[in-house]
Amino acid sequence: MGKVLYEISTGKDRNAYPELPAQMGSPSATRDLILFNRIVLKACRANPRLRYHEAEEMMSDLLAFQFSPRDPFEGRNLPGFAVWIGFFGVLVMIGVVLFLIVRMFSLR
């Protein structure tokens, strides 16, 4: 099934696998092809234990690729601590800006 997906997505013969097209088009099309190619690569692994074990597993990754804006192999977009660090950084930035504004008006 992986080689069929390869032929459909790249337009190349299955014997050219795993070569990707030289001209991929727009950056978003390139990103999509690379993400889709990760599914194809898993389906075509030489070691059967590393391939999809059931059709439902492959279908799940294909649906995640089609309907999700993120990488289907990625567990979560951001770890929880990264969200908190970003939130804390924004608060510090707001505090610095407010401090500078108050200081500017107090010097007049």
Buried (B, 14 or more C-beta within 10 A) or exposed (E): EBBEBBBEBBEBEEEEBEEBEEEBEEEEEBEBBEBBBBBBBBBBEEEEEEBBEEEEEBEEBBEBBEEEEEBBEEEEEEEEEEEEEEEEEEEEEEEEEEEEEEEEEEEE
